[in-house]
Amino acid sequence: MAFTLCAQQEVRLSVRSRWTQTFTVVFAALALAVATSGYVLSGGSGTQDFSRTAASLVELVLLLVPLTSLVFGVMALTPDPGAAQLLYSQPVPRTVVLFGQLAGLCLALLAAQAVGFGAAGLLIFQRAGSDGVFGFLGVVAGSCVLTVVFLAVAATITAGSTSLRRAHHLAVALVVWFAAVVLFDVAALGAASLLRSGAASRLLMVAAIVNPVDAVRTGTLLTVDGTTAFGAASLAFLRMTGGTTGAALTLAASLVVWIVLPLGIAAARVRRADL
């Protein structure tokens, strides 16, 4: 009951927030723009089908969703000092409050993304048919997973603190986003360039598993394009992980760890916090 109440309250606050409303509009506009402008570079016009739109949406999702999840998570989960004392003095376990807030915020962000994906999907279906819809749904699923992962990371950053440190937490969140989305790949490529071909390939494939952003990218592109997603690299990755099923299980396990571990750390921090 307490979990549900906390989740419902967070959903209401998030829906009323101008930041969430702005994100909904911007995400929907970008998704529609991707769906309708995919043939511009090739000199054509018209709406892309689901497969081409999904492939084009992947990078948008990988850049925007982690950033918004981290920033919105930090802003929502860092209470004012008085509010924190009142909230955590209730006869309810602190972890129930934390997880309830996370669930409500996650639902609000997923609903905002659903508006964008839904608008683009309806437009594509009307103008280009349903070919490739499975790949498009794979992008939607990847977006949902990234939302959960980076909200969990945001909870780890903010657990047990108050708004007096909100600016610090926002700075940490931006560093985490930059490291996960940009710096990690650059570092992996730089390290791979110093190794022999076989070792470099193994390093890059391991990097694609351990980083949640790369794990979602890899899984999504394999869903959209199949074994041709990365050319010969796709076949090497599937051989290393034991085929399509093994690749799916490996990537899923990595993402589960990225959800469970940060939530466990956040729960431990909020229990020990002196508010």
C-alpha positions in Angstrom: 0.0 0.0 0.0 2.7 2.5 1.0 4.7 1.6 -2.2 1.7 2.3 -4.4 1.0 5.6 -2.6 4.5 6.7 -3.1 4.4 5.7 -6.8 1.1 7.4 -7.4 2.4 10.6 -5.8 5.5 10.6 -7.9 3.5 10.0 -11.1 1.3 13.0 -10.3 4.3 15.2 -9.6 6.1 14.1 -12.7 3.1 14.6 -15.0 2.6 18.1 -13.6 6.3 18.9 -14.1 7.1 21.2 -17.0 10.3 19.3 -17.5 8.4 16.1 -18.1 5.9 17.8 -20.4 8.8 19.4 -22.4 10.6 16.1 -22.7 7.4 14.5 -24.0 6.9 17.1 -26.7 10.6 17.1 -27.7 10.8 13.4 -27.8 7.7 13.1 -29.9 8.8 15.8 -32.3 12.2 14.1 -32.8 10.7 10.7 -33.3 8.3 12.1 -35.9 11.1 13.9 -37.6 13.2 10.8 -37.8 10.2 8.9 -39.3 9.5 11.5 -41.9 13.0 12.6 -42.9 14.9 9.4 -43.4 15.0 9.5 -47.2 16.3 13.1 -47.3 20.0 12.2 -47.5 19.3 9.8 -50.3 17.4 12.4 -52.3 14.0 11.0 -51.7 11.0 11.9 -49.6 8.2 10.3 -47.6 7.9 8.3 -44.5 10.4 5.5 -43.6 9.2 2.0 -42.8 9.5 0.6 -39.3 12.9 -1.0 -39.9 14.6 2.1 -41.2 13.0 4.3 -38.6 14.1 1.9 -35.8 17.7 1.9 -37.1 17.6 5.7 -37.2 16.0 6.0 -33.7 18.7 3.9 -32.0 21.2 6.7 -31.6 18.6 9.2 -30.5 17.4 6.8 -27.8 21.0 6.1 -26.6 21.8 9.8 -26.3 18.6 11.2 -24.9 17.1 8.6 -22.7 20.1 8.0 -20.3 20.5 11.8 -20.0 16.9 12.5 -19.1 16.7 9.5 -16.8 19.7 10.6 -14.9 18.8 14.3 -14.7 15.1 13.8 -13.9 16.0 11.1 -11.4 18.4 13.3 -9.5 16.0 16.2 -9.5 13.0 14.1 -8.3 14.8 11.8 -5.8 16.7 14.6 -4.0 14.2 16.0 -1.5 14.4 19.3 0.4 15.8 18.9 4.0 12.5 19.3 5.8 10.6 17.2 3.3 13.2 14.4 3.7 12.9 14.4 7.4 9.1 14.2 7.2 9.1 11.6 4.5 11.5 9.2 6.1 10.1 9.6 9.6 6.9 7.8 8.6 6.4 4.2 9.9 7.3 2.9 6.5 10.7 1.3 5.5 12.9 3.9 3.7 13.5 1.4 0.9 9.7 1.2 0.2 9.6 5.0 -0.2 12.6 5.0 -2.4 11.4 2.2 -4.7 7.9 3.7 -4.8 9.3 7.0 -6.0 11.5 5.3 -8.5 8.5 3.3 -9.9 6.4 6.4 -10.2 9.1 8.3 -12.0 9.8 5.4 -14.3 6.2 5.1 -15.2 6.0 8.8 -16.0 9.1 8.8 -18.2 8.0 5.6 -20.0 4.6 7.3 -20.7 6.4 10.3 -22.1 8.4 8.1 -24.4 5.3 6.1 -25.3 3.7 9.3 -26.7 6.7 9.8 -29.0 7.0 6.2 -30.1 3.2 5.9 -30.5 2.9 9.0 -32.7 5.8 7.9 -34.9 4.4 4.3 -35.0 1.0 5.4 -36.0 2.3 7.6 -38.8 4.6 4.9 -40.2 1.8 2.3 -40.1 -0.6 4.6 -42.0 1.9 5.5 -44.7 4.3 2.6 -45.0 2.6 -0.5 -43.5 3.7 -2.8 -40.8 6.9 -4.3 -42.3 9.7 -4.3 -39.7 7.5 -3.5 -36.7 9.3 -6.1 -34.6 12.6 -4.1 -34.9 10.7 -0.9 -34.0 9.4 -2.6 -30.9 12.9 -3.7 -30.1 14.0 0.0 -30.0 11.0 0.7 -27.7 12.1 -2.1 -25.4 15.7 -0.9 -25.4 14.5 2.6 -24.4 12.5 1.2 -21.5 15.5 -0.8 -20.3 17.8 2.2 -20.5 15.3 4.3 -18.5 15.2 1.7 -15.7 19.0 1.3 -15.7 19.8 5.0 -15.4 17.1 5.8 -12.9 18.7 3.1 -10.8 22.0 4.8 -11.2 20.4 8.2 -10.3 19.0 6.6 -7.2 22.6 5.5 -6.3 23.9 9.0 -6.7 21.1 10.7 -4.7 20.2 8.1 -2.0 20.3 9.5 1.5 21.0 13.1 0.6 19.0 16.3 0.4 18.7 19.2 -2.0 21.7 20.9 -0.4 23.8 18.7 -2.6 21.5 18.7 -5.7 24.0 20.7 -7.9 26.7 18.3 -7.0 24.5 15.3 -7.8 23.6 16.8 -11.2 27.3 17.3 -12.0 28.0 13.7 -11.1 25.0 12.6 -13.3 26.3 14.5 -16.3 29.8 12.9 -15.8 28.2 9.4 -15.6 26.2 10.1 -18.8 29.3 11.3 -20.6 31.4 8.4 -19.4 28.7 5.8 -20.4 27.7 7.3 -23.7 30.9 8.8 -25.1 34.0 8.2 -23.1 33.7 4.5 -22.6 33.6 3.8 -26.3 36.5 6.1 -27.0 38.5 4.4 -24.3 37.6 0.9 -25.6 38.6 1.8 -29.2 41.8 3.4 -28.0 42.8 0.3 -26.0 41.8 -2.0 -28.9 44.0 0.0 -31.3 47.0 -1.1 -29.1 46.2 -4.8 -29.3 46.5 -7.4 -32.0 43.4 -8.1 -34.1 42.0 -11.1 -32.1 42.5 -9.5 -28.7 41.1 -6.2 -29.9 38.0 -7.9 -31.2 37.5 -9.7 -27.9 38.0 -6.5 -26.0 35.4 -4.6 -28.1 32.9 -7.4 -27.8 33.3 -7.5 -24.0 33.0 -3.7 -23.9 29.7 -4.1 -25.8 28.4 -6.3 -23.0 29.6 -4.6 -19.9 28.5 -1.1 -20.8 24.6 -0.8 -20.5 24.4 1.7 -23.4 26.5 -0.5 -25.7 24.5 -3.6 -24.5 21.2 -1.9 -25.5 22.8 -0.7 -28.8 24.0 -4.2 -29.6 20.8 -6.0 -28.7 18.6 -3.4 -30.5 20.6 -3.5 -33.7 20.7 -7.3 -33.7 16.9 -7.2 -33.3 16.5 -4.7 -36.2 19.1 -6.0 -38.7 19.8 -9.5 -37.5 23.2 -11.0 -38.1 24.0 -8.2 -40.7 23.9 -5.5 -38.0 27.7 -5.2 -37.7 28.8 -7.3 -40.7 31.4 -9.9 -39.8 31.6 -8.5 -36.3 28.0 -9.7 -35.7 28.9 -13.2 -36.6 32.0 -13.0 -34.3 29.9 -11.7 -31.4 27.3 -14.5 -31.9 30.1 -17.1 -31.9 31.6 -15.7 -28.7 28.2 -15.7 -26.9 27.0 -19.1 -28.3 24.5 -18.0 -30.9 21.4 -15.8 -30.9 20.0 -17.1 -27.7 23.3 -16.9 -25.9 23.8 -13.3 -27.1 20.3 -12.4 -25.8 20.9 -14.0 -22.4 24.4 -12.4 -22.1 23.2 -8.9 -22.8 20.1 -9.4 -20.6 22.3 -10.6 -17.7 24.5 -7.5 -18.1 21.5 -5.2 -18.0 19.9 -7.0 -15.0 23.2 -6.5 -13.1 23.1 -2.8 -14.0 19.6 -2.5 -12.5 20.0 -4.7 -9.4 23.4 -3.6 -8.3 22.7 0.2 -8.3 19.3 -0.4 -6.6 21.0 -2.5 -3.9 23.6 0.2 -3.3 20.9 2.9 -3.2 18.9 0.9 -0.7 21.9 0.4 1.6 22.7 4.1 1.4 19.2 5.3 2.2 19.0 2.9 5.2 22.2 4.3 6.7 21.5 8.0 5.9 21.2 10.4 8.9 18.5 12.8 7.7 
